[in-house]
Amino acid sequence: MDKKDKRKSERVAINKTLKIKSCDLHEKEGLLVTLISVNLSENGISFESTQPYDIGTHYIIRFTGRDKKLYDIRIEIIRVKEVITHTQYNIGAKFLETDADKIKRFIE
């Protein structure tokens, strides 16, 4: 890992389809947005989006594991980088729960 990189753990590049849902009870129940992951570590995930997300906001990401079961992991948005003006964003989030088995299933 690069010495200038201050991340706590190594990132693994992984392009996998996932869904994101707000944890806000006032949001429409069941509204899921499809996204593509960029990379993953034991502490968090980075994904591409056509919209920015508010830093500090909590969401649930849902993905299908190798076993074809759905898994949900709670995240908190910690970084939003505009890649293409008002069109594409790279979003960084940390896992709020550290269930290693769920994260392993995401990689598989």
C-alpha positions in Angstrom: 0.0 0.0 0.0 1.2 3.5 -0.8 2.7 5.3 2.3 0.7 8.4 1.5 -2.5 6.3 1.6 -4.0 6.8 5.1 -6.6 4.0 4.8 -6.6 1.4 7.6 -6.9 -1.6 5.2 -6.0 -2.6 1.7 -8.6 -2.0 -1.0 -9.6 -4.7 -3.5 -10.8 -3.5 -7.0 -14.2 -5.1 -7.6 -17.0 -4.1 -10.0 -20.2 -5.6 -8.8 -23.8 -4.5 -9.1 -25.3 -3.5 -5.8 -28.4 -1.6 -4.6 -28.6 1.2 -2.1 -31.5 2.2 0.1 -32.0 5.0 2.5 -32.3 4.2 6.2 -34.6 7.2 6.6 -38.0 6.1 7.6 -39.5 9.1 5.8 -38.1 7.8 2.4 -40.3 5.6 0.3 -40.2 2.0 1.6 -38.3 -0.4 -0.7 -36.9 2.2 -3.1 -33.6 0.8 -4.2 -31.1 2.5 -6.6 -28.7 0.3 -8.6 -25.0 1.2 -8.5 -21.6 -0.4 -9.4 -18.9 -0.9 -6.8 -15.4 0.3 -7.5 -13.4 -1.1 -4.6 -13.9 -2.8 -1.3 -12.0 -3.3 2.0 -12.9 -4.8 5.3 -13.8 -1.3 6.5 -15.7 0.2 3.6 -16.7 0.4 0.0 -16.4 2.9 -2.9 -19.0 3.0 -5.7 -20.0 5.1 -8.7 -23.2 7.1 -8.8 -25.0 9.6 -11.0 -26.0 11.6 -7.9 -24.1 12.8 -4.9 -25.0 11.5 -1.4 -24.8 13.6 1.8 -21.8 12.9 4.0 -22.8 11.4 7.3 -26.0 9.9 5.9 -26.7 6.2 6.6 -27.8 3.7 3.9 -28.2 0.0 3.4 -26.4 -1.6 0.5 -27.9 -4.9 -0.8 -26.1 -7.4 -3.0 -26.5 -11.0 -4.2 -23.9 -13.4 -2.9 -22.4 -16.3 -4.7 -25.0 -18.5 -2.9 -27.7 -16.4 -4.7 -29.0 -15.0 -1.3 -29.5 -11.3 -0.7 -27.3 -9.6 1.9 -27.7 -6.1 3.5 -24.9 -4.1 5.0 -25.4 -0.7 6.7 -23.0 2.1 5.6 -22.2 5.7 6.3 -21.2 8.1 3.5 -17.8 9.5 4.3 -16.5 10.9 0.9 -18.1 12.3 -2.2 -15.9 13.1 -5.2 -17.3 14.7 -8.3 -15.7 12.9 -11.3 -17.7 14.5 -14.1 -19.5 17.8 -13.3 -23.0 17.2 -12.1 -23.0 13.8 -13.9 -20.8 11.2 -12.1 -19.6 10.8 -8.6 -17.3 8.5 -6.7 -18.7 7.8 -3.3 -16.8 6.4 -0.3 -18.6 4.8 2.6 -17.6 3.0 5.8 -19.3 -0.2 7.0 -21.3 0.4 10.2 -21.4 -3.3 10.9 -18.3 -5.4 10.4 -19.8 -8.8 9.6 -16.8 -10.4 7.9 -18.9 -13.2 6.4 -21.2 -10.7 4.6 -18.1 -8.8 3.2 -16.5 -12.1 2.1 -19.7 -13.0 0.2 -19.6 -9.6 -1.6 -16.1 -10.4 -2.9 -17.0 -13.9 -4.1 
